[in-house]
Every structure is written in C-alpha cells, then in structure tokens.
C-alpha cells in the first residue's frame, strides 16, 4: 500500500513538473511582481490561503495566481508587462477586483493591505452577513472558527471538537482524533501544562478564537502524538487602543461560569489579561455487567445506579509584547490555574455465582477527585533580518504542576459498611522547554528552515493504598501496595526543512532527529528502567493549484507516541474493589506512518473539500483486561501489534436558501487491528463512519438559529466493541445594541440519545458498560464586547497586530 501511494504521488509530481516546464519555456521573460496582504474586516486578522488571481484585461485569461501565507501576505512574480485584473477571493467572503498595470515605470507593485468582508445578502431591505463555514480546509490543517458555532458557546473545547471532522467525543467527554486518543494539544502553539484531555475539558469555548487540527505535521513539529496536533488559538481582538470581551453563562444542574479578556494595543506595545472560571456538573445513569470464570465456576456481578461527573477550574493569563525597532520583537507571558475533576457513583450491586445462585445485594459508593495547581511562564524573541521572511526566533518555557488524586470506595450492607478501598496519588512535576527556529529565504519561491528543540522533565509520584477494616471502622494503609516513583526525561531534537515551488506546484521535504534519555526509578524496590535512543522522523508535503483556487495537496509524515509514566509503573494500584491497574515497564513507543491527499474546490456558492488518508501504527499500545483474582479485573497496557485506518473525510458547504446555510461533514474509514494478545493471535475489523450536519438559519439581521446533528458509528478494539450513537444540539442567538451585547440560549442532546455503550471480553471474563448523561442540557450565555475604538481599516496595520504570546 505504501509503495503504491508513493509511486502515484511521484508520477503526479513528475507529470505536473514536465507540463509546466513546457509552458514556461514558451512564455516571454517576465520580471514584474504584485504583492500585498489580505485582512478580514471587523477583526483585522490575516486570512491565510486567500486565492490571488491575475487575469488579462483583454480576454480575462489566467496569467498567474497564488495563495496568501499564514500572515496573509502574497507575492506573485514573473508577471509580464501589461494591464491586468487582480482578483482576491476567499470562500464565504466577497470577491475584490483591482485593475492594475505592470510597466517599465512600475514593475513591482505593492497593493498594501486588502480588506475583505463576509458575503452580504439583502433580505427585505435588511442587510445580513453571510455565514462562513465553521471549518476551513487549508494545505496542512483544518481551522475551526469558534465564533461560527453557537451551539457550543457555553461549553468547553471538547464541545467544539464534537462538531468537527476527524474528531469523535464519547459521552464521557473523551476526545479521539481519527480514532486515537493519542494526540498533542498546543495552546497558541505551545505545549500545555496539563494532559491533553484535561486541558480540552477545562478551556471555555468562549475564550477560544479558533482551533487548528494538524493531522500530518511537518518535521518542524514535535512528533509526539499518533494522530496529530490540536492547536488552540485563544482570542485576541487585534484592535488598537483598549478592548475587551466579557462572557457569563449559567445552566441547569449546577452549571455556571464566565470569562473576560482585556487588551491594550499600540504600534510598539501590546498587553493583555484574561481570567476564566467554570463549574460543570452532569448527572447520569450507569449500568454494568461482569462475568468471571474461575475453577469451572462463573461469578456474576451486575450493578446499576446514579453517576455524576463534574469539573471545576479557573485560570488567569497575561502577556505583553514589545517591538524593539523594525527588526526585533520580545514578548513575555504566563498562565496560572487550578483544575479538579470529580466522579461520584452510587450503585446497587447484585452478586451471585453459577454454583451458588443465592444473590448478595449491597450498595457501593465511590468518590474520585483529580486536582492540580499549575503555572507556566514563557519568553519569546524574534529578529527579522529583512522584510522577506529571513528571521531567527527563540522561545523559553518553564512550567510546574502539583497534582493530587484520590479514589475512595465503600461497600454497604443494611446501612453498615463492610468493605472499601482508598487510593491516593500525589506528586509534583516541572519541565523546561526551549527552542530556536531559523528561516532563510533562498529565492522568492524557495526557503530553508532549521531549528533545535529541547526539553527536560522531572517528576515524582507517591501512591498509597488504604483498606477498610470493618472491625476498627477505619481505612488502614497497605505498605505492600504503596510506592514512590521518580521520573527524569531529557529530549533534544534537530530539524531541517526545504521548500520550493514551480509555478503552481509546491513541495516541502524535512527530516527531524530526536534523542531521548529517560529513567524511571522505584527506590523501595531498588529498580530502575532506562531508555537511551535516537529516532528519525521524515516528512513530505506537496500542493498543486490546478485552476483558480482549486488545489490538491498530498503529504507523508512519521510520528510516534511514548508510553505515559503511569503506563510503565510495574506495581499494582487498586482503582476500586473490583479493578486493579498495573503498568508495563517493557512497553515500547508506537510508531505511525501517515499518508494524506486532499482536494479543495468550489462550484459557484458550493464549497467542497475531500481528503483521503491512510495510517499504519506499529507497536500499537492498548489497554487490555484480564482476571486478577476472584471478582477482580486487572487493567494493564500492552504492545498488541498493528492497526490500520484507510478512509476519507468530506466537507460540503452551500446555501440551501438565502437565509439557510448548510455544512455537511463526513468521515468514512475502515479500521483493522491485529496482533498477539496473551499468546493468542487475533484480528478485528470494522467499517466506521461519522456524520455531522450543521444548519444555520439567519432570522433577520440580528437573530440566528443553529441546529446541529451528528452520528458516530460502532467501532472495535482488541478486546471489544463500542456501539454507535446519535445526538442533536441547537442554539438561538440574539445580537443587541449594534452587536455590543449577544445572548445565546443553548440546548445540548435535545432528544436524549447520547450514550456510551461498550463490551469487552477475553480469557475467563466478560464486561459490559452503559453510561448516559444529563439530557437535554440547557445553558444561557451572555457576551459583552468592549471597544474604545471601532475596528476601521486605518486602525490596523502590520505593526499594530497583537500576537497573543501566552499560554
């Protein structure tokens, strides 16, 4: 499969290059150029991948074209003398056309800043802004515009991702990117202090400007994460002077929160401060069935009852940026916060066996808390050697996290506690990260990039187990299940990337080498585990624009996933009375080869994006279960073998009517997992698909209704199967006082159909889990925009942009 892919890609590149070489050989010499920058009206943000097209005035034939870079800049070269139309296009925005000329007196034309606005339509003399797609496909990533997603405004980053191609979210809020829970989360391009799942649960949607999903990152990026990178870009207004945003929300069943962001921006200085607080609790139901087979006897343990999941978090962030002349920029930023996730279950248990059908009924109460206080500080420096992109940048980050976790269970019969366990895990961690990036433009169409990235992590974790003594009525420590683990990890990486373009064909190739030295020490057991290893990660990206704004993209990258610290701990940790967790110090990293090809085009007002992907994972890490002892399940991790995913993502955006915008997204793929587990060879396969239908109804100039529906199909794992589910959300937004005030009513899981249903089975055991959450969940959000200066075009320029240097 890999060879076929490369042969097809290579033939495509060779044919395309030969074709355009012939075209270039027949063209007269052309030395003219047209450059400029494209910005969005209202925010002043640069628009990446805008289509820039040069047409002949005489017959409107295409002369040349290109797209804007990440900062909105474009530079079209090799333009002969003559009169031209310069068209600026971006899906969901009004086209702009300029009449320009290239002549002996003006061979290099700079258009300055070109501001484009969202498409407007006229309904009964009321001007209404056109609806942009919440998801845009770009050459190396998908970008989610959070402001276009009203059904999640009172939620978290997880609620945003629920409506995005490539991403699935179960009823517990666990995020998977293309079927894998292994991915890297960045905040404004920097690693998060918290774990990926934790930071996504914590960040309020109202504080997020956009989310970038990079499924095939280049060699410049950290290769950690099997399925890619999720980069969360926090809001900044980019307005000169003082500006701010205030959000407040509240809902049923103990849900409320809020956040604010204030900024001050001038030509040479900018600063910001933000704070957020969120409290979210969600009740639900749980049902579980277990069977254990030991000594030719089958034990049955079933449970059902009430469950509650909650999270409490707050954080503050601040930053400032100084421009030291025309060439140097220095910035400082920091973030401080607290987060806690809470799980409370009250379940009725029924227990019996094949040999003794007499039922034993009891009540189980369990509490679990995971809390941490954290902070992070960073400083950045950029030196620009010239205005053509020749620059050197550096970054230094220090972060610390003090975590505390406990799980306590109690078994009660006739109001008397007869058993229970209490587990605690405590430990501080800190890390220092640094990187240097260098960019050297070799010509107008080629550049070389290189850099270094280093990281040192130090952490310690103490685990203790207490068993309930029914005689004394207290929890007593169990020394044989109490340990201390010390971790040290040092990583150093070097990368180089070269990119070039020939007419409309662009290629980028890179290589990254990464050295890892890691030790895990268990002082009480006098054991130590070391890793001393080099890994190499190539990447190749290509793009070809075959006509006005229509382009095809292809890429290959290699990534890996290191085992987490707790996955390597070789001792037993009791999670509750029926579950034990054990790490595996022999665990090897996963290695992933990922291939993608995408096409983006449009037909009138219809936008179509299609992506084909293939992913191979070796040394697949997966949680597995087995029987630990009578009525107790052992949960551990193993390198079980390989998995394969091949599929396609499609996004279709169009206007059904002038007032009704439709965004249809789908992900269809075949998943296969195979290997050896407990000396038994296995192979499991499933055809998976997810569909999302987002509808936006513009009910006048200031009222908007959004209705979203999504379906996740069943899927398999090495030992089981997860069932599919369907869910529907809606939101009604009303803007007031020239959009200085917005009120949004949000209802999630309107029909109450979201669920989590999973079955796993193996040698001598069977397990079935069923969860539901609160539905429908109702929230009301209030947003206030504070601007001392409205965002006019002359108020925004390159020097006035705010880069948002923080965590």
C-alpha positions in Angstrom: 0.0 0.0 0.0 2.9 2.4 0.9 4.7 1.7 -2.3 1.6 2.2 -4.4 0.9 5.6 -2.7 4.5 6.8 -3.3 4.5 5.7 -7.0 1.2 7.5 -7.7 2.4 10.6 -5.9 5.8 10.6 -7.7 4.2 10.2 -11.1 1.8 13.0 -10.4 4.7 15.3 -9.4 6.8 14.4 -12.5 4.0 14.8 -15.0 3.0 18.1 -13.4 6.5 19.5 -13.5 7.1 18.4 -17.1 3.9 20.0 -18.2 4.6 23.3 -16.5 8.2 23.3 -17.7 6.9 23.2 -21.3 4.5 26.1 -20.5 7.3 28.2 -19.0 9.6 27.5 -22.0 7.1 29.1 -24.3 6.5 32.2 -22.2 8.4 35.5 -22.7 10.6 36.7 -19.9 8.7 38.4 -17.2 10.2 40.4 -14.3 7.1 42.1 -12.8 5.6 41.3 -9.4 2.5 42.1 -7.3 2.5 41.8 -3.5 0.2 42.7 -0.6 -1.6 41.4 2.4 -5.2 40.2 2.9 -7.1 41.0 6.1 -10.6 40.3 7.4 -12.8 43.3 8.0 -14.1 43.8 11.6 -11.2 41.9 13.2 -8.1 42.8 11.2 -7.0 39.2 11.3 -4.9 38.0 8.3 -6.6 35.5 6.1 -4.5 32.5 5.2 -4.9 30.7 1.9 -6.9 33.5 0.2 -6.8 33.0 -3.6 -4.9 35.7 -5.5 -5.6 35.6 -9.3 -4.1 37.8 -12.1 -6.2 37.9 -15.3 -5.5 39.6 -18.6 -7.8 42.7 -19.1 -8.1 42.0 -22.8 -9.6 38.5 -22.6 -9.7 37.7 -18.8 -7.4 34.7 -19.3 -5.5 33.5 -16.3 -1.9 34.8 -16.2 -0.8 33.6 -12.8 -2.1 33.1 -9.3 -1.2 32.0 -5.7 -2.4 32.0 -2.1 -1.6 34.0 1.0 0.6 32.7 3.7 -0.2 32.3 7.4 0.3 36.1 7.9 -2.0 37.0 5.0 0.9 38.0 2.7 1.2 37.2 -1.0 3.9 37.9 -3.7 3.2 37.0 -7.3 6.3 37.1 -9.6 7.3 36.6 -13.2 4.4 38.8 -14.5 5.0 40.3 -18.0 4.3 44.0 -18.7 0.6 44.7 -19.4 -2.8 45.6 -17.9 -4.4 43.1 -15.5 -7.3 42.4 -13.2 -6.2 41.4 -9.7 -8.9 39.2 -8.0 -8.9 38.4 -4.3 -11.1 35.5 -3.3 -11.9 33.5 -0.2 -14.8 31.2 0.4 -17.6 32.9 2.4 -16.2 36.4 1.6 -16.9 39.0 -1.1 -14.5 38.9 -4.0 -12.5 42.0 -4.7 -11.1 43.1 -8.1 -8.5 45.7 -8.8 -7.3 47.0 -12.2 -3.5 47.2 -12.2 -0.7 47.5 -14.7 2.9 46.4 -14.9 5.2 48.6 -16.9 8.7 49.9 -17.1 8.0 52.6 -14.5 6.2 50.2 -12.1 7.5 46.6 -12.4 7.0 45.8 -8.7 3.5 46.7 -7.4 2.7 46.6 -3.7 -1.1 46.6 -3.0 -0.7 47.2 0.7 -3.5 45.9 2.9 -6.5 44.5 1.2 -9.5 44.2 3.5 -12.3 41.7 2.5 -15.7 41.3 4.2 -18.0 38.3 4.7 -20.6 37.9 2.0 -23.7 40.0 2.5 -27.2 39.3 1.2 -30.3 41.6 1.1 -33.5 40.1 2.6 -36.4 42.6 2.6 -34.0 45.6 2.8 -32.2 44.1 5.8 -28.5 43.6 5.3 -27.4 40.2 6.8 -23.9 38.9 6.9 -23.3 35.7 5.0 -22.4 32.6 7.1 -18.8 31.4 6.9 -18.1 27.8 7.2 -17.1 26.9 10.8 -14.4 24.6 9.3 -12.0 25.6 6.6 -9.5 23.1 5.0 -6.0 24.5 4.4 -2.9 23.0 3.0 -1.6 21.4 6.2 -4.5 21.8 8.7 -8.2 22.3 9.3 -9.2 25.5 11.1 -12.3 25.8 13.2 -13.8 29.3 13.5 -15.4 29.1 17.0 -17.5 32.3 16.6 -19.5 30.4 13.9 -20.5 27.7 16.3 -23.3 29.0 18.6 -24.3 25.6 20.0 -21.0 25.4 22.0 -20.6 28.9 23.2 -21.3 27.9 26.9 -19.2 24.7 26.7 -15.6 23.8 26.6 -13.1 23.0 23.8 -14.4 19.4 23.9 -17.9 20.7 22.9 -16.3 22.5 19.9 -14.5 19.4 18.7 -17.7 17.3 18.9 -18.8 19.0 15.7 -15.6 18.7 13.7 -14.5 16.2 11.1 -11.6 13.8 12.2 -12.7 14.1 15.9 -15.1 11.9 17.9 -16.1 12.6 21.5 -17.8 9.9 23.7 -20.4 10.6 26.3 -17.7 10.8 29.0 -16.1 13.7 27.1 -13.0 11.8 25.9 -11.7 13.1 22.6 -10.3 10.9 19.8 -8.6 12.2 16.7 -9.2 9.8 13.8 -10.0 7.0 16.2 -7.0 7.6 18.5 -6.9 9.2 22.0 -3.2 9.9 21.4 -2.6 13.5 20.2 -0.7 16.6 21.3 -2.6 19.7 22.4 -0.9 23.1 22.0 -2.1 26.5 23.4 -1.2 29.3 21.0 1.5 26.9 19.5 2.9 25.9 22.9 2.6 22.6 24.8 0.0 22.7 27.6 1.0 22.1 31.3 -2.0 19.8 31.7 -2.7 16.5 29.9 -4.4 16.7 26.5 -7.8 15.5 27.7 -7.7 17.7 30.8 -6.9 21.0 29.0 -9.7 20.4 26.4 -12.2 19.8 29.2 -11.1 23.0 31.1 -10.8 25.7 28.4 -14.1 27.5 27.9 -15.3 27.8 24.3 -15.9 31.5 24.8 -12.2 32.2 25.3 -11.1 30.4 22.1 -10.8 32.2 18.8 -10.0 29.1 16.6 -8.8 25.5 16.8 -6.3 24.1 14.3 -6.3 20.4 13.6 -3.0 19.2 12.0 -3.2 15.5 11.2 0.1 15.4 9.3 2.5 17.9 10.9 5.9 18.6 9.2 9.3 17.8 10.7 9.3 21.2 12.4 6.7 20.0 15.0 7.2 17.7 17.9 6.4 14.2 16.6 4.6 13.2 19.8 1.0 12.0 19.3 -0.1 9.2 17.0 -2.9 11.1 15.3 -1.5 14.6 15.2 -1.8 18.0 16.8 -4.7 20.1 18.1 -3.6 23.8 18.4 -6.0 26.0 20.4 -5.7 29.7 19.4 -7.0 31.9 22.2 -8.9 35.1 21.4 -7.4 38.4 20.8 -9.2 41.4 19.2 -6.3 42.9 17.3 -7.8 46.3 17.9 -5.8 49.4 18.6 -6.4 51.0 21.9 -8.3 49.3 24.7 -10.7 46.5 24.0 -12.3 43.6 25.9 -14.8 40.7 25.9 -16.9 39.5 28.8 -18.8 36.2 28.9 -21.1 34.8 31.6 -23.1 31.6 31.4 -25.4 29.5 33.6 -27.4 26.3 33.2 -29.5 23.7 35.0 -28.0 21.2 37.5 -25.1 23.2 38.9 -23.6 24.7 35.8 -22.2 28.2 35.6 -19.1 30.1 34.7 -17.6 33.1 32.9 -14.5 34.7 31.5 -13.1 38.0 30.4 -10.2 39.3 28.3 -8.9 42.9 28.2 -6.3 44.1 25.8 -4.3 47.3 25.1 -2.6 47.5 21.7 -0.4 50.2 20.2 2.2 50.3 17.5 5.2 49.3 19.7 3.5 47.8 22.7 0.6 45.4 23.4 -0.6 43.7 26.6 -3.5 41.6 27.7 -5.0 40.0 30.8 -7.7 37.3 31.0 -9.4 35.2 33.6 -11.9 32.3 33.4 -13.9 30.2 35.9 -16.1 27.2 35.1 -18.2 24.8 37.2 -19.9 22.0 35.3 -21.7 19.0 36.9 -23.6 16.5 34.9 -25.8 13.7 36.4 -26.5 10.4 34.6 -27.1 6.7 34.9 -24.7 3.7 34.8 -25.2 0.0 34.2 -22.5 -2.7 34.3 -22.4 -6.4 33.9 -19.4 -8.6 34.7 -18.7 -12.4 34.4 -15.6 -14.1 35.8 -14.8 -17.7 35.2 -12.5 -19.4 37.8 -12.2 -23.1 38.7 -15.1 -24.1 36.4 -17.3 -21.7 38.2 -18.8 -18.5 36.8 -19.3 -15.5 39.1 -21.8 -12.7 38.1 -21.5 -9.1 39.3 -24.1 -6.6 38.0 -24.6 -3.0 39.0 -26.8 -0.1 38.2 -27.5 3.3 39.6 -26.6 7.0 39.7 -23.4 8.7 38.5 -22.3 12.3 38.5 -19.3 13.8 36.6 -18.1 17.3 37.4 -15.2 19.7 36.8 -14.2 22.9 38.5 -11.5 25.1 37.0 -10.1 28.6 37.0 -7.1 30.2 35.3 -5.6 33.6 34.7 -3.3 34.5 31.8 -1.3 37.6 31.0 1.2 38.7 28.4 2.9 41.7 26.8 4.8 42.3 23.6 7.5 45.0 22.8 8.7 45.9 19.4 12.3 47.0 19.6 12.7 48.9 16.4 11.8 47.5 13.0 13.6 44.2 13.4 13.2 42.8 16.9 10.2 41.7 18.9 10.3 40.4 22.5 7.3 39.1 24.5 6.6 37.7 27.9 3.6 35.6 29.1 2.3 33.4 31.8 -0.6 31.4 33.0 -1.7 30.2 36.4 -4.6 27.9 37.2 -6.4 25.2 39.1 -8.5 22.3 37.8 -10.4 19.5 39.5 -12.4 16.7 38.0 -14.9 14.8 40.2 -16.6 11.4 39.8 -19.3 10.3 42.2 -21.2 7.0 41.8 -23.9 5.5 43.9 -24.6 1.9 42.6 -26.7 -1.0 43.6 -24.7 -4.3 43.2 -26.1 -7.8 42.7 -23.6 -10.7 43.1 -24.1 -14.5 42.6 -22.3 -17.5 41.1 -23.2 -20.5 39.0 -22.6 -22.8 41.9 -24.4 -20.6 44.4 -27.4 -18.8 42.9 -28.2 -17.1 46.2 -28.0 -13.3 45.4 -26.0 -10.9 47.6 -27.2 -7.3 47.3 -25.2 -4.3 48.6 -24.7 -0.6 48.0 -21.4 0.8 46.7 -20.5 4.5 47.0 -17.3 5.8 45.2 -15.7 9.2 45.0 -12.8 10.2 42.8 -11.0 13.5 42.6 -8.1 14.6 40.3 -6.9 18.1 41.2 -3.8 20.1 40.2 -2.5 23.6 40.6 -0.2 24.7 37.8 1.6 27.7 36.3 3.7 28.4 33.2 6.0 31.2 32.2 7.4 32.0 28.7 9.5 34.5 26.9 9.9 34.8 23.1 12.3 36.7 20.9 12.1 37.3 17.1 14.8 39.0 15.0 13.9 39.8 11.4 17.0 40.2 9.2 14.9 41.7 6.4 11.2 42.0 5.2 11.4 38.9 3.0 10.9 36.4 5.8 14.6 35.9 6.8 14.3 35.6 10.6 15.5 34.0 13.8 13.2 33.2 16.7 13.6 31.6 20.1 11.4 30.6 23.0 12.0 29.5 26.6 9.2 28.0 28.7 9.1 26.9 32.4 6.1 25.1 33.8 5.1 23.4 37.1 2.2 21.2 38.0 1.3 19.9 41.5 -1.2 17.1 41.2 -3.2 15.3 43.8 -5.6 12.4 43.1 -7.6 10.1 45.4 -10.2 7.4 44.9 -12.4 6.1 47.8 -15.0 3.4 47.7 -17.2 1.9 50.3 -19.4 -1.2 50.2 -22.5 -1.0 52.5 -24.9 -3.8 53.5 -28.0 -2.8 55.6 -26.5 0.6 56.4 -23.3 -1.0 57.7 -20.0 -0.6 55.8 -18.2 -3.9 55.4 -15.5 -3.0 52.9 -13.8 -0.3 50.8 -10.5 1.0 49.5 -8.9 4.4 49.4 -6.1 5.1 47.0 -4.0 8.4 46.9 -1.6 9.5 44.2 0.4 12.7 44.8 3.4 14.3 43.0 4.9 17.5 41.7 6.3 17.8 38.2 8.2 20.5 36.4 9.8 20.9 33.0 11.9 23.4 31.0 11.5 23.7 27.2 13.5 25.7 24.8 13.6 26.1 21.0 15.3 28.1 18.3 14.0 28.4 14.7 15.8 29.8 11.7 14.1 30.7 8.4 16.3 31.6 5.3 14.5 32.5 2.0 16.8 31.3 -0.8 14.7 32.8 -3.5 11.2 34.2 -4.0 9.9 30.6 -4.2 12.1 28.6 -2.0 13.3 28.7 1.6 15.3 26.7 4.1 14.2 26.2 7.7 16.2 24.6 10.6 16.0 24.6 14.3 16.5 23.0 17.7 14.1 21.9 20.4 14.9 20.6 23.9 13.0 19.6 27.0 13.8 18.4 30.5 11.1 16.8 32.7 11.4 15.9 36.3 8.5 14.4 38.4 7.8 12.3 41.4 4.7 10.3 42.3 3.8 8.7 45.6 1.0 6.1 45.6 -0.7 4.7 48.8 -3.4 2.2 49.4 -5.7 2.0 52.4 -8.1 -0.9 53.1 -11.2 -0.5 55.2 -11.1 -2.5 58.4 -14.6 -3.4 59.4 -13.5 -4.2 63.0 -11.9 -0.8 63.7 -14.1 1.1 61.2 -11.1 3.0 59.6 -9.0 2.7 56.4 -5.6 1.2 57.2 -2.6 1.7 55.0 -1.3 -1.3 53.0 2.5 -0.9 52.7 2.9 -3.7 50.1 0.8 -1.5 47.7 2.4 1.9 48.5 5.2 3.1 46.3 7.2 6.1 45.2 8.3 6.6 41.6 10.8 9.1 40.3 10.9 10.2 36.6 13.5 12.0 34.6 13.3 12.7 30.9 15.6 14.6 28.6 14.8 15.2 24.9 16.8 17.0 22.2 15.8 17.4 18.6 17.2 19.0 15.4 15.2 19.5 12.2 15.7 20.9 8.7 13.1 21.6 6.1 13.4 22.8 2.5 10.5 24.0 0.4 10.2 25.2 -3.2 7.5 26.0 -5.7 7.4 25.7 -9.5 4.6 27.8 -10.9 1.6 26.1 -9.2 3.4 23.1 -7.9 4.8 23.3 -4.4 7.0 20.8 -2.5 8.3 20.6 1.1 10.6 18.0 2.5 12.0 17.7 6.0 13.8 15.5 8.5 13.9 15.5 12.3 16.2 13.6 14.6 15.3 13.3 18.2 17.3 12.0 21.1 15.6 10.6 24.3 17.2 9.7 27.6 14.7 8.6 30.3 14.9 7.0 33.7 12.2 5.6 35.9 13.3 4.8 39.5 11.5 2.8 42.1 13.5 3.4 45.3 11.5 1.0 47.5 12.0 -1.9 45.0 15.6 -0.8 44.1 14.6 -1.0 40.4 15.5 1.4 37.5 14.4 1.4 33.9 16.3 3.4 31.3 15.9 4.4 27.7 18.7 5.9 25.6 17.6 6.2 22.0 17.7 8.2 18.7 14.6 8.4 16.5 14.2 9.9 13.0 11.0 11.5 11.5 10.8 12.4 7.8 8.0 14.5 6.3 7.0 15.3 2.7 4.2 17.8 1.7 3.1 18.7 -1.8 0.5 21.0 -3.3 -0.8 21.9 -6.8 -3.3 24.6 -7.8 -4.8 23.3 -11.0 -7.1 26.3 -11.5 -8.4 29.4 -9.8 -8.4 28.5 -6.2 -8.8 24.7 -6.8 -5.9 22.7 -5.4 -4.8 19.2 -4.5 -2.5 18.5 -1.6 -0.6 15.4 -0.5 1.7 14.6 2.4 3.5 11.9 4.3 4.8 12.1 7.9 6.2 9.7 10.5 5.2 10.2 14.2 5.4 8.3 17.4 3.8 8.0 20.9 5.8 7.5 24.0 4.2 5.5 26.9 2.9 7.7 29.7 4.5 7.5 33.1 1.7 5.5 34.9 1.7 3.0 32.0 5.3 2.0 32.9 4.8 1.5 36.7 5.2 -2.2 37.3 3.3 -2.3 40.6 -0.5 -2.8 41.3 -2.7 0.2 42.0 -6.2 -0.5 43.3 -8.7 1.7 41.5 -11.7 0.3 43.4 -12.8 -3.0 45.0 -13.2 -4.7 41.6 -10.4 -3.1 39.5 -6.6 -3.1 39.7 -4.2 -1.1 37.4 -0.7 -2.3 36.6 1.8 -0.7 34.3 4.2 -2.4 31.9 7.9 -1.3 32.0 8.6 -3.2 28.8 6.2 -1.0 26.8 7.7 0.3 23.5 6.7 3.5 21.8 4.1 3.4 19.0 5.4 4.4 15.5 3.0 5.8 12.9 3.3 6.3 9.2 0.6 8.6 7.9 -0.4 9.5 4.3 -2.9 12.1 3.2 -4.2 13.6 -0.1 -6.8 16.4 -0.2 -8.7 18.3 -2.8 -10.3 21.7 -2.3 -12.6 23.3 -4.9 -15.8 25.2 -5.3 -18.7 25.5 -7.7 -20.4 28.9 -7.5 -21.5 29.2 -3.9 -20.8 25.5 -3.1 -17.5 24.6 -1.4 -16.2 21.1 -1.5 -13.3 19.6 0.4 -12.3 16.0 0.2 -9.4 14.2 2.0 -8.2 10.6 1.6 -5.9 9.2 4.4 -4.1 6.0 5.3 -2.4 5.4 8.7 -0.3 2.5 9.9 0.5 2.1 13.6 3.2 -0.3 14.7 3.7 -1.4 18.4 0.1 -0.4 19.0 -0.4 0.5 22.7 -3.8 -0.5 24.0 -5.4 -1.0 27.4 -6.3 -4.7 28.0 -8.2 -6.6 30.7 -7.8 -10.0 32.3 -8.8 -11.7 35.6 -6.7 -10.6 38.5 -8.4 -12.7 41.2 -11.9 -13.7 42.0 -14.3 -10.9 41.0 -11.4 -8.5 40.3 -10.3 -7.2 36.9 -6.7 -6.4 36.0 -6.3 -3.4 33.7 -2.9 -3.1 32.1 -1.3 -2.0 28.8 0.4 -4.0 26.1 2.1 -3.5 22.7 -0.5 -5.7 21.0 0.6 -5.4 17.3 -0.6 -3.1 14.5 -3.6 -1.2 13.4 -4.6 0.2 10.0 -7.0 3.0 9.1 -7.9 4.0 5.5 -10.7 6.4 4.8 -12.0 9.7 3.5 -13.2 13.0 5.0 -15.6 15.2 3.1 -17.0 18.6 3.8 -19.7 20.3 1.7 -20.8 23.9 2.3 -23.7 25.6 0.5 -26.7 27.9 0.9 -30.0 25.9 0.7 -31.8 29.3 0.6 -30.6 32.8 1.2 -31.4 32.5 4.9 -30.3 28.9 5.4 -26.7 27.7 5.3 -25.8 24.0 5.3 -22.5 22.4 6.3 -22.3 18.7 5.8 -19.3 16.8 7.1 -18.5 13.1 7.0 -15.7 10.8 7.9 -15.7 7.2 6.5 -12.9 4.7 7.2 -12.1 1.1 7.5 -10.3 0.1 10.7 -8.4 -3.1 11.3 -6.4 -4.1 14.4 -4.3 -7.3 14.6 -1.6 -8.8 16.7 -0.9 -11.2 19.6 -2.5 -10.9 23.0 -1.8 -13.3 25.8 -0.1 -15.7 23.3 -3.3 -15.8 21.1 -3.3 -14.3 17.6 -6.3 -12.0 16.8 -7.6 -9.8 14.0 -10.7 -7.5 14.3 -12.1 -5.1 11.7 -14.9 -2.6 11.4 -16.3 -0.1 8.9 -16.6 3.2 10.8 -18.3 6.4 9.9 -19.3 9.7 11.5 -21.6 12.3 10.0 -22.3 15.8 11.0 -25.0 18.2 9.7 -24.8 21.8 10.8 -27.6 24.2 9.8 -27.6 27.9 10.3 -30.8 29.9 9.9 -30.5 33.7 9.7 -33.8 35.1 11.0 -33.2 38.7 10.2 -30.2 40.9 10.7 -29.6 40.1 14.4 -31.1 36.7 15.1 -29.6 33.4 14.3 -30.7 29.8 14.9 -28.3 26.9 14.7 -29.3 23.2 14.6 -26.6 20.5 14.6 -26.9 16.7 14.4 -24.2 14.1 14.5 -23.8 10.3 14.4 -20.9 8.1 15.4 -21.0 4.5 14.2 -19.8 1.4 16.2 -16.1 0.6 16.3 -13.9 -2.3 17.5 -10.8 -2.6 19.7 -8.5 -5.5 20.5 -10.9 -6.9 23.1 -14.3 -5.4 22.4 -16.7 -3.2 20.6 -18.2 0.3 21.2 -21.7 0.9 20.0 -22.8 4.0 17.9 -25.0 6.9 19.0 -26.8 9.9 17.7 -27.1 13.4 19.2 -28.7 16.8 18.3 -27.9 20.3 19.6 -29.5 23.7 19.0 -28.8 27.3 19.8 -30.6 30.6 19.4 -28.6 33.8 19.4 -29.8 37.4 19.5 -27.5 40.4 19.0 -28.4 43.7 20.6 -27.0 47.3 20.6 -25.1 47.0 17.3 -23.7 43.7 18.5 -22.1 45.0 21.6 -24.3 42.5 23.5 -25.2 38.9 22.5 -27.5 36.5 24.2 -27.4 32.8 23.3 -29.7 30.0 24.5 -28.0 26.6 24.1 -29.6 23.1 24.3 -27.4 20.1 24.0 -28.6 16.5 23.3 -32.1 17.7 22.7 -33.5 14.2 22.1 -31.6 12.5 24.9 -30.0 9.9 22.6 -26.3 10.3 23.5 -24.8 7.3 25.3 -21.7 5.3 25.8 -22.0 1.5 25.4 -19.0 -0.8 25.3 -18.4 -4.5 25.5 -15.1 -6.3 26.2 -14.3 -9.9 26.7 -11.3 -12.1 26.9 -10.0 -15.2 28.6 -12.3 -16.0 31.5 -14.1 -12.6 31.7 -16.9 -10.6 30.1 -17.6 -6.9 30.8 -20.5 -4.7 29.6 -20.7 -0.9 30.3 -23.5 1.5 29.6 -23.5 5.2 30.5 -25.9 8.1 29.9 -25.5 11.8 30.7 -27.9 14.6 31.6 -30.2 15.5 28.6 -31.2 17.9 27.5 -28.6 20.2 29.0 -29.7 23.8 28.9 -27.3 26.8 29.1 -27.7 30.6 28.7 -24.7 32.7 27.7 -24.3 36.5 27.8 -21.4 38.2 25.9 -20.4 41.8 26.1 -17.9 43.4 23.6 -16.0 46.4 24.9 -14.2 48.5 22.3 -12.9 52.1 22.8 -12.1 52.3 19.1 -14.1 50.5 16.4 -12.0 48.5 14.0 -11.5 50.7 11.0 -9.1 49.7 8.3 -6.7 52.5 9.0 -6.6 51.4 12.7 -4.9 48.1 11.8 -1.6 47.6 10.2 1.3 45.2 10.4 2.9 46.9 13.4 -0.4 47.0 15.3 -1.2 43.3 15.2 -1.1 41.5 18.6 0.5 38.1 18.5 -1.1 36.8 21.7 2.1 35.5 23.3 0.8 33.5 26.2 -0.3 30.0 27.3 
